[in-house]
Amino acid sequence: MPNNNVAQAPIEPSNSDSLLTDARQTNSLTIKVEKGTRGAGRWPVDDVKALFDLPFNDLLYKAQSVHRENFDPNRLQLSSLLSIKTGACPEDCKYCPQSARYKTGLEVERLMRVESIVQAAKKAKANGAARFCMGAAWRSPKDADLQVVEEAVRQVKDLGLETCATLGMLNAQQAASLRDAGLDYYNHNLDTSESYYKEVITTRTYQDRLDTLAHVRGVGMNVCSGGIVGMGESRQDRAELIANLANLPEPPQSVPINNLVQVKGTPLDEVEPLDDFEFIRTIAVARITMPTSYVRLSAGREAMNDQMQALCFMAGANSVFYGEALLTTSNASVEHDRELMAKLGIDAESVNEPA
């Protein structure tokens, strides 16, 4: 939520400000993004690309100014992520070790029992996480499996944690069922630009992803949607991704920005890594274009040094995945994260206590 106790830092005018719209003004607008017009609303792609092209210091200044208008700059939202069903996914996402199409050495695991999920959630809360995210490697969930997830959601919420799930594509009825179980957020990433998408995934369309987001939004759940950078895409693709997210009828309440973790056996194993400054730019542009969204440092954070993470926080990131593991890849240690937060004077958002 916006922090009204933080000093308001105006965005100073510069020669490039004519390319931008004021964040407070854009936040009050809504548009319907029709097929074929994505990126042509509040934030035209050219304007987003202009942000990427700003001098680095100017871009960070703008992003930090927008951040301070909407959030406490010294607080982080901590989320913990658990793979509740691992591997054997029929999709062909070229970045994903969970695809059944690639030989990555990943051990396939069935859907976890509710009690095991809840135990993991208790540990996450004890370590300081405020949100517990559950991920399953499905194209879309079966109704019987969804019942297990819904019971897990109910019990995790009883612990006082926010809940999030990423289970693949949903129809409207499934979205409503998860909402009724109390799910707070549903994650479904756009991954990349629409034009680059076919280079990464062929087993579901970009419109499939937008449809799932529409079903989630339509039943009143919070949307968690972002993308993955460093998959060989261009800066133009990154600008288009951010524009598509910002121009949804309502921007996602949570925007995870993932830096590709290369996994041996996947087609993107040897792609050239993204430059660190380009990743930080992506964080900053996401913050400016989606001023009231949580922008999360997600996959790839383990490989980032402290200085890079600090610049990401300066650029407007205010959420991280917290804990030693993500779905199938490792993450920064809890101890190290605590040390870094102490160095930077950053506090974690508090969790809710059960009623």
Secondary structure by P-SEA (a helix, b strand, c coil): ccccccccccccccccccccccaaaaaabbbbbcccccccccccaaaaaaaaaccaaaaaaaaaaaaaacccccbbbbbbbbcccccccccccccccccccccccbbbbccccaaaaaaaaaaaaaacccbbbbbbbcccccaaaaaaaaaaaaaaaaacbbbbbbcccccaaaaaaaaaacccbbbbbccccccccccccccccaaaaaaaaaaaaaaccbbbbbccccccccaaaaaaaaaaaaaccccccbbbbbcccccccccccccccccaaaaaaaaaaaaaaccccccccccccccccaaaaaaaaaaccccccccccccccccccaaaaaaaaaaaccccbbbbccc
